[in-house]
Amino acid sequence: MLIRLQNITKHYTVGVEKIRALDGVDLEIAPNEYVAIMGSSGSGKSTLMNILGCLDRPTTGVYELDNRRVSDMGAARLARVRNERIGFVFQSFELLPRATAARNVELPLIYSPGGWWARRSRARSALTTVGLADRMRHRPNQLSGGQKQRVAIARALVNRPAILLADEPTGNLDSATSEEILALFGKLHEDGQTIIMVTHESDVARHARRIIRMKDGRVQSDLPVEKDAVHA
């Protein structure tokens, strides 16, 4: 199993009030799954994403990634897991405005062995995968929204991560461009990439193969897309 969560909780204290952002989540995700996590504001989906992405720690419970217990790791080991095993795609692209597409994609490799040429070669390969081999020297202000997101996806893929974690990846795109990005995710999944996508849009979630719905910090339902469509 690629991911295993056992009784994960995440609690915050705000004044005298205790907020249960996650309240006993059990979840397993196998390699090469394409999963969408849905839920309204306050459902716990963003907190769950942060824990899956090793950006936050659970209050209690066990998180295993590749059979390694990441919930107990120190900050340095967590940073290494984030860089090597998880690729992040954000709604707002998060590209450096003055850097070329190639340079943006190289960023996760900055401390990798092999030198400049190895980094550039891997960046070129990742940009080719997302259909932007001819945009390597373009800066973000020379790219469309869809092309910016493709650069962000290439950056997420450049370390060949176990998980591609996408947070509202089509939130800043028009409907036609959104379909192009979702088609790219579909192709990456067909090629073996594990994808976890957080979204509040049902039509976006149904491009995945499995939909996990969150409510009040718990998993409300966990169904294949076809069955979820019947029960939604």
C-alpha positions in Angstrom: 0.0 0.0 0.0 1.4 3.4 -0.9 -0.5 5.4 1.7 -2.1 4.2 5.0 -3.7 6.5 7.5 -4.9 5.0 10.8 -7.1 7.0 13.1 -5.7 10.4 12.1 -6.8 13.4 14.1 -5.8 17.0 13.9 -7.0 19.4 16.6 -6.5 23.1 17.0 -7.3 25.3 20.0 -8.8 28.7 19.2 -9.3 30.6 22.4 -11.2 28.2 24.7 -12.6 26.3 21.7 -11.1 23.0 20.4 -11.4 22.6 16.7 -11.4 19.0 15.4 -10.2 19.6 11.8 -9.8 15.8 11.4 -11.6 13.4 13.8 -10.4 9.8 13.2 -9.6 9.4 9.5 -8.7 5.9 8.2 -7.6 5.8 4.6 -5.6 3.6 2.2 -4.4 4.6 -1.3 -2.7 2.1 -3.6 0.0 2.9 -6.2 -1.4 4.3 -9.5 -4.8 5.3 -8.0 -6.4 8.6 -9.1 -8.3 9.9 -6.2 -10.3 13.1 -5.7 -11.0 14.5 -2.2 -14.1 16.6 -1.9 -15.8 18.6 0.9 -17.2 22.0 1.7 -15.3 24.6 3.6 -14.5 23.3 7.1 -14.9 19.6 6.1 -11.3 18.8 6.7 -10.2 18.2 3.1 -7.5 20.9 3.2 -6.1 19.6 6.5 -6.1 16.1 5.1 -4.2 17.3 2.0 -1.6 19.1 4.2 -1.0 15.9 6.2 -0.8 13.7 3.1 1.7 16.2 1.7 3.8 16.1 4.9 3.1 19.9 5.3 1.5 19.3 8.7 1.6 16.7 11.4 -1.4 14.9 12.8 -2.3 15.4 16.5 -2.7 11.6 16.9 -2.7 8.6 14.6 -0.3 6.9 12.1 0.6 8.0 8.6 2.6 5.5 6.6 4.0 6.4 3.1 5.7 3.5 1.3 5.6 1.6 4.5 7.6 4.4 6.3 6.0 6.0 9.3 6.2 9.6 8.4 4.0 10.8 11.3 7.0 10.3 13.5 9.7 11.9 11.3 11.6 14.9 12.3 11.6 18.1 10.2 14.6 17.3 8.1 13.4 13.9 7.1 9.9 15.3 6.4 11.4 17.9 4.1 13.3 15.2 2.2 10.2 13.1 1.8 8.3 16.2 0.5 11.0 16.9 -2.1 11.6 13.4 -3.3 8.3 11.5 -2.9 5.6 14.2 -3.4 5.0 16.6 -6.3 2.7 19.6 -5.5 0.4 21.4 -8.0 -1.3 24.5 -6.7 -4.3 26.6 -7.9 -2.1 29.7 -8.2 0.8 28.0 -10.1 3.5 29.4 -7.7 6.0 30.1 -10.4 9.0 32.5 -10.1 8.0 35.4 -12.4 11.5 36.2 -13.6 12.6 32.6 -14.2 12.2 30.7 -17.4 9.9 27.6 -17.6 13.0 25.4 -17.5 14.4 27.2 -14.5 11.1 26.9 -12.6 11.0 23.2 -13.3 14.6 22.7 -12.1 13.9 24.2 -8.7 13.2 20.9 -6.8 16.5 19.6 -8.2 18.7 22.4 -6.9 20.4 20.2 -4.3 20.4 17.0 -6.4 23.7 15.5 -7.6 24.6 15.6 -11.2 25.1 19.3 -11.9 23.5 21.8 -14.2 23.3 19.6 -17.2 21.5 16.8 -15.4 19.0 19.3 -14.0 18.4 20.8 -17.4 18.0 17.4 -19.0 15.3 16.3 -16.5 13.5 19.7 -16.7 13.4 19.3 -20.5 12.0 15.8 -20.2 9.3 16.9 -17.7 8.3 19.9 -20.0 8.1 17.5 -22.9 5.8 15.2 -20.9 3.4 18.1 -20.4 3.6 19.3 -24.0 5.8 22.4 -23.5 9.1 21.4 -25.0 9.0 24.5 -27.1 8.4 26.9 -24.2 11.5 26.1 -22.1 12.9 29.7 -22.3 9.5 31.5 -21.9 8.8 33.3 -18.6 5.4 33.1 -16.9 4.3 36.5 -18.3 4.8 35.0 -21.8 2.5 32.0 -21.0 -1.2 31.4 -20.9 -2.9 30.2 -17.7 -3.0 26.7 -19.0 0.7 26.8 -19.9 1.6 28.1 -16.5 -0.2 25.2 -14.9 1.6 22.8 -17.2 4.9 24.2 -16.1 3.8 23.7 -12.5 2.9 20.1 -13.3 6.3 19.6 -14.9 7.9 21.0 -11.8 5.9 18.6 -9.7 6.9 15.6 -11.9 10.6 16.4 -12.3 11.7 14.4 -9.2 9.6 11.4 -10.4 7.4 11.5 -7.2 5.4 8.6 -5.8 2.4 11.0 -5.4 1.2 14.0 -7.5 -0.8 16.1 -5.0 -3.0 18.7 -6.7 -4.9 21.4 -4.8 -7.7 22.9 -6.8 -5.5 22.6 -10.0 -8.2 24.1 -12.3 -9.4 26.8 -9.9 -7.8 29.7 -11.9 -8.6 28.3 -15.4 -11.5 28.6 -17.8 -13.5 25.6 -18.6 -11.8 24.7 -21.9 -8.3 25.0 -20.3 -9.5 23.0 -17.3 -10.5 20.1 -19.5 -7.0 20.2 -21.1 -5.3 20.0 -17.7 -7.6 17.2 -16.5 -6.9 15.3 -19.8 -3.2 15.7 -18.9 -3.9 14.2 -15.5 -5.7 11.4 -17.1 -2.8 10.6 -19.3 -0.3 10.8 -16.4 -2.5 8.3 -14.5 -2.6 6.0 -17.5 1.2 6.1 -17.5 1.3 5.0 -13.9 1.3 8.2 -11.8 -0.6 8.2 -8.5 -2.7 11.4 -8.3 -4.5 12.8 -5.3 -6.6 15.9 -6.3 -8.4 18.2 -3.8 -11.4 19.9 -5.3 -14.8 21.3 -4.4 -16.2 20.8 -8.0 -18.0 17.6 -8.7 -17.4 17.8 -12.4 -13.7 18.0 -11.8 -13.7 15.2 -9.2 -15.4 12.8 -11.7 -12.3 12.8 -13.9 -10.7 10.8 -11.1 -11.4 7.1 -10.5 -12.4 7.3 -6.8 -14.0 10.1 -4.8 -13.5 10.6 -1.1 -16.0 13.0 0.5 -15.2 14.7 3.8 -17.6 16.1 6.3 -16.9 17.4 9.8 -13.4 16.0 9.8 -14.4 12.5 8.9 -14.6 10.4 5.7 -18.3 10.6 4.8 -18.0 8.3 1.7 -15.3 6.6 -0.3 -16.6 5.3 -3.6 -15.6 4.6 -7.2 -16.7 7.5 -9.4 -19.6 5.6 -11.0 -21.1 4.7 -7.6 -20.4 8.2 -6.1 -22.4 9.7 -9.0 -25.4 7.6 -8.0 -25.1 8.5 -4.3 -24.1 12.2 -4.6 
